[in-house]
């Protein structure tokens, strides 16, 4: 089985844990300590490893940038409905995140961007199941 771990540097581990659990994710205590926490996005498949910046630095000799000033990645998580997207973003805002731009609605796809308290970008989206399987043109031909 393939699993994906996205490593994110954070300045305050407890604040980051509160943010990610506020969205609705859980923490796996078996892979968490004072330097890092394993955030379960989808059990068995997708995880965030939130790492204090000093610990994150041990994985690279390159300088760590500030994602709040110079983002280099945006992680997109697609949910089952537009309402689920709106709920995830609302929960993230209540947990200390920010929404730096207006939602994007392409008809067949809906996305909202959420920034965690350290500036890491998480996008929540929904895609019409027909578009997901057959491409956006399939949705356009159904509507036309």
Phi and psi restraints in degrees (value plus and minus 20) as a CYANA .aco file:
   2 UNK   PHI    -114.1   -74.1
   2 UNK   PSI     114.3   154.3
   3 UNK   PHI    -145.0  -105.0
   3 UNK   PSI     131.3   171.3
   4 UNK   PHI    -140.9  -100.9
   4 UNK   PSI     110.4   150.4
   5 UNK   PHI    -137.9   -97.9
   5 UNK   PSI     102.5   142.5
   6 UNK   PHI    -123.8   -83.8
   6 UNK   PSI      99.0   139.0
   7 UNK   PHI    -109.3   -69.3
   7 UNK   PSI     107.7   147.7
   8 UNK   PHI    -145.5  -105.5
   8 UNK   PSI     108.0   148.0
   9 UNK   PHI     -97.8   -57.8
   9 UNK   PSI     119.0   159.0
  10 UNK   PHI    -155.0  -115.0
  10 UNK   PSI     134.2   174.2
  11 UNK   PHI    -111.3   -71.3
  11 UNK   PSI     -47.9    -7.9
  12 UNK   PHI    -154.9  -114.9
  12 UNK   PSI      83.5   123.5
  13 UNK   PHI     -81.6   -41.6
  13 UNK   PSI     -62.6   -22.6
  14 UNK   PHI     -85.6   -45.6
  14 UNK   PSI     -60.0   -20.0
  15 UNK   PHI     -84.0   -44.0
  15 UNK   PSI     -61.7   -21.7
  16 UNK   PHI     -85.4   -45.4
  16 UNK   PSI     -61.6   -21.6
  17 UNK   PHI     -81.4   -41.4
  17 UNK   PSI     -62.4   -22.4
  18 UNK   PHI     -82.8   -42.8
  18 UNK   PSI     -59.8   -19.8
  19 UNK   PHI     -83.1   -43.1
  19 UNK   PSI     -72.5   -32.5
  20 UNK   PHI     -89.3   -49.3
  20 UNK   PSI     -53.5   -13.5
  21 UNK   PHI     -93.5   -53.5
  21 UNK   PSI     -49.0    -9.0
  22 UNK   PHI     -83.2   -43.2
  22 UNK   PSI     -52.1   -12.1
  23 UNK   PHI     -90.8   -50.8
  23 UNK   PSI     -45.9    -5.9
  24 UNK   PHI     102.8   142.8
  24 UNK   PSI     -19.8    20.2
  25 UNK   PHI    -101.6   -61.6
  25 UNK   PSI     148.4   188.4
  26 UNK   PHI    -139.5   -99.5
  26 UNK   PSI     143.6   183.6
  27 UNK   PHI    -125.4   -85.4
  27 UNK   PSI     111.9   151.9
  28 UNK   PHI    -110.9   -70.9
  28 UNK   PSI      86.5   126.5
  29 UNK   PHI     -87.4   -47.4
  29 UNK   PSI     -38.7     1.3
  30 UNK   PHI     -87.7   -47.7
  30 UNK   PSI     -43.9    -3.9
  31 UNK   PHI    -141.2  -101.2
  31 UNK   PSI      17.4    57.4
  32 UNK   PHI    -154.3  -114.3
  32 UNK   PSI     123.8   163.8
  33 UNK   PHI    -174.5  -134.5
  33 UNK   PSI    -177.3  -137.3
  34 UNK   PHI     -92.8   -52.8
  34 UNK   PSI     -34.3     5.7
  35 UNK   PHI    -119.9   -79.9
  35 UNK   PSI     -43.7    -3.7
  36 UNK   PHI    -176.9  -136.9
  36 UNK   PSI     140.7   180.7
  37 UNK   PHI    -159.9  -119.9
  37 UNK   PSI     120.6   160.6
  38 UNK   PHI    -113.9   -73.9
  38 UNK   PSI      94.3   134.3
  39 UNK   PHI    -115.6   -75.6
  39 UNK   PSI     100.7   140.7
  40 UNK   PHI    -106.1   -66.1
  40 UNK   PSI      91.3   131.3
  41 UNK   PHI    -106.5   -66.5
  41 UNK   PSI     -70.0   -30.0
  42 UNK   PHI    -161.8  -121.8
  42 UNK   PSI      92.0   132.0
  43 UNK   PHI     -70.0   -30.0
  43 UNK   PSI     108.2   148.2
  44 UNK   PHI      64.3   104.3
  44 UNK   PSI     -24.8    15.2
  45 UNK   PHI    -155.3  -115.3
  45 UNK   PSI     -73.2   -33.2
  46 UNK   PHI    -150.4  -110.4
  46 UNK   PSI     113.5   153.5
  47 UNK   PHI    -163.7  -123.7
  47 UNK   PSI     132.3   172.3
  48 UNK   PHI    -127.1   -87.1
  48 UNK   PSI     116.5   156.5
  49 UNK   PHI    -125.0   -85.0
  49 UNK   PSI      89.9   129.9
  50 UNK   PHI    -113.4   -73.4
  50 UNK   PSI      99.9   139.9
  51 UNK   PHI    -141.3  -101.3
  51 UNK   PSI     112.4   152.4
  52 UNK   PHI     -78.2   -38.2
  52 UNK   PSI     125.9   165.9
  53 UNK   PHI     -74.7   -34.7
  53 UNK   PSI     -59.8   -19.8
  54 UNK   PHI     -83.9   -43.9
  54 UNK   PSI     -59.4   -19.4
  55 UNK   PHI     -92.1   -52.1
  55 UNK   PSI     -61.5   -21.5
  56 UNK   PHI     -75.1   -35.1
  56 UNK   PSI     -60.1   -20.1
  57 UNK   PHI     -81.6   -41.6
  57 UNK   PSI     -43.9    -3.9
  58 UNK   PHI     -90.6   -50.6
  58 UNK   PSI     -32.0     8.0
  59 UNK   PHI    -112.9   -72.9
  59 UNK   PSI     -24.9    15.1
  60 UNK   PHI    -172.5  -132.5
  60 UNK   PSI     130.0   170.0
  61 UNK   PHI    -111.4   -71.4
  61 UNK   PSI     -29.1    10.9
  62 UNK   PHI     -98.1   -58.1
  62 UNK   PSI     131.6   171.6
  63 UNK   PHI     -88.2   -48.2
  63 UNK   PSI     124.5   164.5
  64 UNK   PHI    -107.8   -67.8
  64 UNK   PSI     108.3   148.3
  65 UNK   PHI    -100.7   -60.7
  65 UNK   PSI     153.7   193.7
  66 UNK   PHI    -121.0   -81.0
  66 UNK   PSI      88.3   128.3
  67 UNK   PHI     -83.2   -43.2
  67 UNK   PSI     -40.0     0.0
  68 UNK   PHI     -92.1   -52.1
  68 UNK   PSI     -43.9    -3.9
  69 UNK   PHI    -126.5   -86.5
  69 UNK   PSI     -56.7   -16.7
  70 UNK   PHI    -156.8  -116.8
  70 UNK   PSI      55.1    95.1
  71 UNK   PHI     -84.8   -44.8
  71 UNK   PSI     122.2   162.2
  72 UNK   PHI    -141.7  -101.7
  72 UNK   PSI     -28.2    11.8
  73 UNK   PHI    -170.0  -130.0
  73 UNK   PSI     129.7   169.7
  74 UNK   PHI    -152.7  -112.7
  74 UNK   PSI     103.5   143.5
  75 UNK   PHI    -117.2   -77.2
  75 UNK   PSI     101.9   141.9
  76 UNK   PHI    -122.0   -82.0
  76 UNK   PSI     112.1   152.1
  77 UNK   PHI    -143.0  -103.0
  77 UNK   PSI      99.1   139.1
  78 UNK   PHI    -117.8   -77.8
  78 UNK   PSI     114.0   154.0
  79 UNK   PHI    -131.7   -91.7
  79 UNK   PSI     156.8   196.8
  80 UNK   PHI     -98.3   -58.3
  80 UNK   PSI     -35.3     4.7
  81 UNK   PHI    -177.6  -137.6
  81 UNK   PSI     143.2   183.2
  82 UNK   PHI     -81.7   -41.7
  82 UNK   PSI     -60.7   -20.7
  83 UNK   PHI     -80.9   -40.9
  83 UNK   PSI     -57.8   -17.8
  84 UNK   PHI     -85.9   -45.9
  84 UNK   PSI     -57.1   -17.1
  85 UNK   PHI     -82.5   -42.5
  85 UNK   PSI     -70.1   -30.1
  86 UNK   PHI     -80.3   -40.3
  86 UNK   PSI     -60.4   -20.4
  87 UNK   PHI     -86.2   -46.2
  87 UNK   PSI     -62.9   -22.9
  88 UNK   PHI     -81.8   -41.8
  88 UNK   PSI     -63.5   -23.5
  89 UNK   PHI     -88.1   -48.1
  89 UNK   PSI     -62.0   -22.0
  90 UNK   PHI     -79.5   -39.5
  90 UNK   PSI     -63.1   -23.1
  91 UNK   PHI     -84.2   -44.2
  91 UNK   PSI     -60.1   -20.1
  92 UNK   PHI     -85.4   -45.4
  92 UNK   PSI     -58.8   -18.8
  93 UNK   PHI     -85.1   -45.1
  93 UNK   PSI     -61.4   -21.4
  94 UNK   PHI     -86.1   -46.1
  94 UNK   PSI     -45.6    -5.6
  95 UNK   PHI    -112.2   -72.2
  95 UNK   PSI     -11.7    28.3
  96 UNK   PHI      87.5   127.5
  96 UNK   PSI     -15.1    24.9
  97 UNK   PHI    -102.6   -62.6
  97 UNK   PSI     155.5   195.5
  98 UNK   PHI    -150.9  -110.9
  98 UNK   PSI     135.2   175.2
  99 UNK   PHI    -133.8   -93.8
  99 UNK   PSI      80.4   120.4
 100 UNK   PHI     -95.1   -55.1
 100 UNK   PSI     -32.0     8.0
 101 UNK   PHI    -170.3  -130.3
 101 UNK   PSI     146.4   186.4
 102 UNK   PHI     -89.5   -49.5
 102 UNK   PSI     135.9   175.9
 103 UNK   PHI     -79.0   -39.0
 103 UNK   PSI     132.3   172.3
 104 UNK   PHI    -128.2   -88.2
 104 UNK   PSI     102.9   142.9
 105 UNK   PHI    -141.9  -101.9
 105 UNK   PSI      91.0   131.0
 106 UNK   PHI    -122.1   -82.1
 106 UNK   PSI     -10.0    30.0
 107 UNK   PHI      65.8   105.8
 107 UNK   PSI     -85.0   -45.0
 108 UNK   PHI    -103.8   -63.8
 108 UNK   PSI     -32.5     7.5
 109 UNK   PHI    -165.7  -125.7
 109 UNK   PSI     121.5   161.5
 110 UNK   PHI    -150.7  -110.7
 110 UNK   PSI     110.0   150.0
 111 UNK   PHI    -157.3  -117.3
 111 UNK   PSI     125.2   165.2
 112 UNK   PHI    -154.1  -114.1
 112 UNK   PSI     120.7   160.7
 113 UNK   PHI    -122.3   -82.3
 113 UNK   PSI     116.1   156.1
 114 UNK   PHI    -149.3  -109.3
 114 UNK   PSI     115.5   155.5
 115 UNK   PHI    -130.9   -90.9
 115 UNK   PSI     109.0   149.0
 116 UNK   PHI     -93.1   -53.1
 116 UNK   PSI     152.6   192.6
 117 UNK   PHI     -80.1   -40.1
 117 UNK   PSI     -36.9     3.1
 118 UNK   PHI    -116.8   -76.8
 118 UNK   PSI     -22.8    17.2
 119 UNK   PHI      77.9   117.9
 119 UNK   PSI     -20.0    20.0
 120 UNK   PHI     -88.8   -48.8
 120 UNK   PSI     114.6   154.6
 121 UNK   PHI    -114.8   -74.8
 121 UNK   PSI     105.0   145.0
 122 UNK   PHI    -140.1  -100.1
 122 UNK   PSI     103.9   143.9
 123 UNK   PHI    -125.9   -85.9
 123 UNK   PSI     113.5   153.5
 124 UNK   PHI    -128.0   -88.0
 124 UNK   PSI     115.7   155.7
 125 UNK   PHI    -163.5  -123.5
 125 UNK   PSI     146.2   186.2
 126 UNK   PHI    -155.8  -115.8
 126 UNK   PSI     121.4   161.4
 127 UNK   PHI    -149.5  -109.5
 127 UNK   PSI     116.0   156.0
 128 UNK   PHI     -73.1   -33.1
 128 UNK   PSI     110.8   150.8
 129 UNK   PHI     -77.5   -37.5
 129 UNK   PSI     -53.2   -13.2
 130 UNK   PHI     -84.8   -44.8
 130 UNK   PSI     -64.1   -24.1
 131 UNK   PHI     -84.8   -44.8
 131 UNK   PSI     -58.5   -18.5
 132 UNK   PHI     -80.7   -40.7
 132 UNK   PSI     -58.3   -18.3
 133 UNK   PHI    -109.0   -69.0
 133 UNK   PSI     -55.0   -15.0
 134 UNK   PHI    -140.8  -100.8
 134 UNK   PSI     -21.9    18.1
 135 UNK   PHI      75.3   115.3
 135 UNK   PSI     139.3   179.3
 136 UNK   PHI     -81.4   -41.4
 136 UNK   PSI     -49.5    -9.5
 137 UNK   PHI     -83.9   -43.9
 137 UNK   PSI     -48.9    -8.9
 138 UNK   PHI     -83.0   -43.0
 138 UNK   PSI     -57.5   -17.5
 139 UNK   PHI     -89.4   -49.4
 139 UNK   PSI     -62.3   -22.3
 140 UNK   PHI     -82.3   -42.3
 140 UNK   PSI     -59.6   -19.6
 141 UNK   PHI     -90.8   -50.8
 141 UNK   PSI     -49.1    -9.1
 142 UNK   PHI     -89.0   -49.0
 142 UNK   PSI     -54.9   -14.9
 143 UNK   PHI    -101.7   -61.7
 143 UNK   PSI     -42.6    -2.6
